[in-house]
Amino acid sequence: MRRPRALSLALLACALPSAAFSQEADEEVGQLLTDLDAMIIGTQVTTRCALYDSSLAYLTPLEAAAVEIRRREVETVLAGAVEDLPDEISVMRDEANAIACGAPGLEPFLDFNRQIARDVTDIALIAWQSIEIDRCAYFADDEFMAAVERAKATEPTATGAEPERAAYLNETAQAWVTLFNENCFNLGFEPTQTLPGLIALALPID
């Protein structure tokens, strides 16, 4: 079982195809494929094992939802750079399904997934501190508005984070704030399908 490498979050904003065939691009693609493999392992073993195996601390529902958001983003980036990506993903899923529940080698994968989940969740919570949707024209039902209120009341864990991580989280969160502001009167905008919206809906109800 391979140990996951650190997710290169900044790569998600890069246009990999523009650097096609370069050694750097190949390395970036390889890194993202490794990260994708680790995310698939973490989420699939959680889905399959969490209810029946107490020997490991699997992902919480919020953590699993956050990792799924990042997984889809990584797959979107890789789709333009890996021709046989669906086949690659199919192999990754088969290998993940073959891992026994409680296997000691799962711990670094779960830790890696929690790291991703923390970043994704903090991005959303930081963004919700500045997003104002009450005056916007797109559809937002009562359930979503209640989820937004929970998100606004939830403190991100990034408080006191190291400068590099804090800068990344704040910059990415601001991009989501800008997207919401620019689409305030766009009736076709679907806030529940954005990163901040999905995390708000995934937050536990006390």
C-alpha beads as a LAMMPS data file, in Angstrom:
LAMMPS data file: protein, C-alpha beads

206 atoms
205 bonds

1 atom types
1 bond types

-500.0 500.0 xlo xhi
-500.0 500.0 ylo yhi
-500.0 500.0 zlo zhi

Masses

1 110.0

Atoms # bond

1 1 1 0.000 0.000 0.000
2 1 1 1.489 3.322 -1.034
3 1 1 1.875 6.127 1.463
4 1 1 0.204 9.316 0.162
5 1 1 2.272 12.350 -0.613
6 1 1 1.203 15.862 0.377
7 1 1 -1.511 17.306 -1.830
8 1 1 -0.231 20.169 -3.966
9 1 1 -3.281 22.371 -3.469
10 1 1 -1.884 25.243 -5.479
11 1 1 -1.756 23.009 -8.561
12 1 1 -5.525 23.008 -8.734
13 1 1 -5.404 26.590 -9.964
14 1 1 -2.828 25.780 -12.652
15 1 1 -3.678 25.079 -16.259
16 1 1 -1.788 21.837 -16.650
17 1 1 -2.489 21.394 -20.375
18 1 1 -0.705 24.674 -21.145
19 1 1 2.513 23.083 -19.905
20 1 1 1.901 19.775 -21.644
21 1 1 4.819 17.458 -22.349
22 1 1 7.144 19.367 -20.007
23 1 1 8.845 17.497 -17.198
24 1 1 7.266 19.824 -14.667
25 1 1 3.778 19.132 -15.992
26 1 1 4.423 15.383 -15.922
27 1 1 5.511 15.626 -12.299
28 1 1 2.426 17.662 -11.419
29 1 1 0.140 15.140 -13.098
30 1 1 1.876 12.287 -11.301
31 1 1 1.477 14.079 -7.971
32 1 1 -2.209 14.704 -8.554
33 1 1 -2.790 11.085 -9.553
34 1 1 -1.122 9.983 -6.308
35 1 1 -3.275 12.410 -4.344
36 1 1 -6.399 11.224 -6.152
37 1 1 -5.552 7.618 -5.326
38 1 1 -5.177 8.501 -1.643
39 1 1 -8.503 10.343 -1.606
40 1 1 -10.313 7.438 -3.226
41 1 1 -8.843 5.051 -0.677
42 1 1 -9.772 7.280 2.263
43 1 1 -13.354 7.886 1.201
44 1 1 -14.110 4.365 -0.012
45 1 1 -12.823 2.587 3.069
46 1 1 -14.791 5.047 5.200
47 1 1 -17.986 4.302 3.286
48 1 1 -17.394 0.565 3.467
49 1 1 -15.962 0.167 6.958
50 1 1 -16.928 3.030 9.284
51 1 1 -20.183 1.464 10.514
52 1 1 -18.683 -1.946 11.202
53 1 1 -15.066 -1.425 12.220
54 1 1 -14.064 0.459 15.377
55 1 1 -10.346 -0.291 15.173
56 1 1 -9.623 2.886 13.178
57 1 1 -10.952 6.438 13.247
58 1 1 -12.526 6.770 9.810
59 1 1 -13.628 10.054 8.245
60 1 1 -16.602 11.903 9.681
61 1 1 -19.474 12.698 7.303
62 1 1 -18.259 16.298 7.060
63 1 1 -14.688 15.205 6.340
64 1 1 -15.852 12.732 3.708
65 1 1 -17.978 15.416 2.030
66 1 1 -15.048 17.837 1.989
67 1 1 -12.700 15.262 0.472
68 1 1 -15.282 14.429 -2.204
69 1 1 -15.346 18.104 -3.187
70 1 1 -11.571 18.165 -3.572
71 1 1 -11.578 14.806 -5.377
72 1 1 -13.952 16.148 -8.023
73 1 1 -11.765 19.241 -8.455
74 1 1 -8.660 17.105 -8.946
75 1 1 -10.466 14.876 -11.439
76 1 1 -11.535 17.957 -13.391
77 1 1 -7.935 19.180 -13.581
78 1 1 -6.632 15.754 -14.601
79 1 1 -9.316 15.203 -17.234
80 1 1 -7.493 17.568 -19.563
81 1 1 -4.118 15.955 -18.984
82 1 1 -4.707 12.202 -18.624
83 1 1 -6.306 10.555 -21.640
84 1 1 -7.250 7.318 -19.879
85 1 1 -8.331 8.923 -16.605
86 1 1 -11.593 6.922 -16.294
87 1 1 -9.600 3.691 -16.537
88 1 1 -7.068 4.961 -13.995
89 1 1 -9.865 5.837 -11.587
90 1 1 -11.519 2.455 -12.082
91 1 1 -8.280 0.701 -11.118
92 1 1 -7.904 2.951 -8.073
93 1 1 -11.426 2.108 -6.930
94 1 1 -10.874 -1.625 -7.388
95 1 1 -7.661 -1.461 -5.372
96 1 1 -9.374 0.572 -2.634
97 1 1 -12.193 -1.963 -2.415
98 1 1 -9.659 -4.760 -1.948
99 1 1 -8.197 -3.175 1.208
100 1 1 -9.390 -4.866 4.389
101 1 1 -11.206 -2.785 6.988
102 1 1 -8.903 -1.892 9.848
103 1 1 -5.695 -2.450 7.876
104 1 1 -2.863 -0.638 9.744
105 1 1 -1.618 0.880 6.497
106 1 1 -4.831 2.891 6.202
107 1 1 -3.906 5.373 8.933
108 1 1 -1.668 7.649 6.805
109 1 1 -4.328 7.712 4.096
110 1 1 -6.996 8.740 6.584
111 1 1 -4.703 11.398 8.066
112 1 1 -4.027 12.726 4.571
113 1 1 -7.748 12.914 3.868
114 1 1 -8.339 14.792 7.135
115 1 1 -5.724 17.326 6.089
116 1 1 -7.591 17.892 2.840
117 1 1 -10.914 18.079 4.664
118 1 1 -9.604 20.719 7.061
119 1 1 -8.457 22.914 4.196
120 1 1 -11.669 22.568 2.188
121 1 1 -13.857 23.181 5.242
122 1 1 -11.819 26.180 6.379
123 1 1 -11.981 27.728 2.895
124 1 1 -15.767 27.492 3.026
125 1 1 -16.076 28.835 6.576
126 1 1 -13.739 31.747 5.867
127 1 1 -15.688 32.548 2.703
128 1 1 -19.018 32.520 4.550
129 1 1 -17.714 35.215 6.897
130 1 1 -17.875 37.611 3.933
131 1 1 -20.548 36.164 1.623
132 1 1 -23.878 37.983 1.872
133 1 1 -26.727 36.272 0.045
134 1 1 -29.833 37.764 1.668
135 1 1 -30.169 40.406 -1.038
136 1 1 -29.339 38.119 -3.950
137 1 1 -31.837 37.056 -6.583
138 1 1 -30.850 33.418 -7.113
139 1 1 -32.891 30.671 -5.466
140 1 1 -31.981 29.733 -1.886
141 1 1 -34.526 27.769 0.130
142 1 1 -35.036 27.798 3.895
143 1 1 -32.932 24.670 4.428
144 1 1 -29.976 26.205 2.640
145 1 1 -30.333 29.529 4.455
146 1 1 -30.332 27.670 7.782
147 1 1 -27.157 25.853 6.683
148 1 1 -25.595 29.198 5.779
149 1 1 -26.347 30.526 9.256
150 1 1 -24.639 27.472 10.782
151 1 1 -21.630 28.051 8.548
152 1 1 -21.398 31.715 9.515
153 1 1 -21.522 30.732 13.190
154 1 1 -18.813 28.053 12.867
155 1 1 -15.242 29.076 13.595
156 1 1 -12.647 27.873 11.054
157 1 1 -9.664 25.958 12.401
158 1 1 -7.294 28.167 10.419
159 1 1 -7.016 30.690 13.253
160 1 1 -3.333 30.785 14.124
161 1 1 -2.352 28.693 11.099
162 1 1 1.135 28.996 9.644
163 1 1 1.401 31.987 7.269
164 1 1 1.635 29.970 4.047
165 1 1 -1.478 27.906 4.810
166 1 1 -3.397 30.943 6.068
167 1 1 -2.552 32.880 2.894
168 1 1 -3.699 29.989 0.684
169 1 1 -6.969 29.564 2.588
170 1 1 -7.758 33.275 2.610
171 1 1 -6.912 33.737 -1.063
172 1 1 -9.039 30.774 -2.131
173 1 1 -11.911 31.826 0.115
174 1 1 -11.828 35.320 -1.373
175 1 1 -12.164 33.837 -4.859
176 1 1 -15.427 32.199 -3.725
177 1 1 -16.624 35.457 -2.172
178 1 1 -15.992 37.192 -5.485
179 1 1 -17.861 34.474 -7.390
180 1 1 -20.914 34.839 -5.140
181 1 1 -20.817 38.638 -5.427
182 1 1 -20.558 38.527 -9.215
183 1 1 -23.532 36.156 -9.459
184 1 1 -25.790 37.839 -6.927
185 1 1 -28.395 38.600 -9.587
186 1 1 -27.745 35.595 -11.811
187 1 1 -30.915 33.502 -11.618
188 1 1 -29.056 30.515 -13.049
189 1 1 -26.429 30.485 -10.293
190 1 1 -26.701 27.441 -8.007
191 1 1 -25.051 28.263 -4.659
192 1 1 -25.731 24.815 -3.200
193 1 1 -23.337 23.252 -5.740
194 1 1 -20.377 25.469 -4.864
195 1 1 -17.654 24.541 -2.384
196 1 1 -19.028 26.919 0.296
197 1 1 -22.584 25.715 -0.329
198 1 1 -21.747 22.032 -0.174
199 1 1 -19.797 22.437 3.057
200 1 1 -22.585 24.507 4.636
201 1 1 -25.065 21.733 3.863
202 1 1 -22.668 19.081 5.215
203 1 1 -22.115 20.766 8.573
204 1 1 -23.610 18.746 11.447
205 1 1 -26.828 20.022 12.981
206 1 1 -26.428 20.370 16.740

Bonds

1 1 1 2
2 1 2 3
3 1 3 4
4 1 4 5
5 1 5 6
6 1 6 7
7 1 7 8
8 1 8 9
9 1 9 10
10 1 10 11
11 1 11 12
12 1 12 13
13 1 13 14
14 1 14 15
15 1 15 16
16 1 16 17
17 1 17 18
18 1 18 19
19 1 19 20
20 1 20 21
21 1 21 22
22 1 22 23
23 1 23 24
24 1 24 25
25 1 25 26
26 1 26 27
27 1 27 28
28 1 28 29
29 1 29 30
30 1 30 31
31 1 31 32
32 1 32 33
33 1 33 34
34 1 34 35
35 1 35 36
36 1 36 37
37 1 37 38
38 1 38 39
39 1 39 40
40 1 40 41
41 1 41 42
42 1 42 43
43 1 43 44
44 1 44 45
45 1 45 46
46 1 46 47
47 1 47 48
48 1 48 49
49 1 49 50
50 1 50 51
51 1 51 52
52 1 52 53
53 1 53 54
54 1 54 55
55 1 55 56
56 1 56 57
57 1 57 58
58 1 58 59
59 1 59 60
60 1 60 61
61 1 61 62
62 1 62 63
63 1 63 64
64 1 64 65
65 1 65 66
66 1 66 67
67 1 67 68
68 1 68 69
69 1 69 70
70 1 70 71
71 1 71 72
72 1 72 73
73 1 73 74
74 1 74 75
75 1 75 76
76 1 76 77
77 1 77 78
78 1 78 79
79 1 79 80
80 1 80 81
81 1 81 82
82 1 82 83
83 1 83 84
84 1 84 85
85 1 85 86
86 1 86 87
87 1 87 88
88 1 88 89
89 1 89 90
90 1 90 91
91 1 91 92
92 1 92 93
93 1 93 94
94 1 94 95
95 1 95 96
96 1 96 97
97 1 97 98
98 1 98 99
99 1 99 100
100 1 100 101
101 1 101 102
102 1 102 103
103 1 103 104
104 1 104 105
105 1 105 106
106 1 106 107
107 1 107 108
108 1 108 109
109 1 109 110
110 1 110 111
111 1 111 112
112 1 112 113
113 1 113 114
114 1 114 115
115 1 115 116
116 1 116 117
117 1 117 118
118 1 118 119
119 1 119 120
120 1 120 121
121 1 121 122
122 1 122 123
123 1 123 124
124 1 124 125
125 1 125 126
126 1 126 127
127 1 127 128
128 1 128 129
129 1 129 130
130 1 130 131
131 1 131 132
132 1 132 133
133 1 133 134
134 1 134 135
135 1 135 136
136 1 136 137
137 1 137 138
138 1 138 139
139 1 139 140
140 1 140 141
141 1 141 142
142 1 142 143
143 1 143 144
144 1 144 145
145 1 145 146
146 1 146 147
147 1 147 148
148 1 148 149
149 1 149 150
150 1 150 151
151 1 151 152
152 1 152 153
153 1 153 154
154 1 154 155
155 1 155 156
156 1 156 157
157 1 157 158
158 1 158 159
159 1 159 160
160 1 160 161
161 1 161 162
162 1 162 163
163 1 163 164
164 1 164 165
165 1 165 166
166 1 166 167
167 1 167 168
168 1 168 169
169 1 169 170
170 1 170 171
171 1 171 172
172 1 172 173
173 1 173 174
174 1 174 175
175 1 175 176
176 1 176 177
177 1 177 178
178 1 178 179
179 1 179 180
180 1 180 181
181 1 181 182
182 1 182 183
183 1 183 184
184 1 184 185
185 1 185 186
186 1 186 187
187 1 187 188
188 1 188 189
189 1 189 190
190 1 190 191
191 1 191 192
192 1 192 193
193 1 193 194
194 1 194 195
195 1 195 196
196 1 196 197
197 1 197 198
198 1 198 199
199 1 199 200
200 1 200 201
201 1 201 202
202 1 202 203
203 1 203 204
204 1 204 205
205 1 205 206
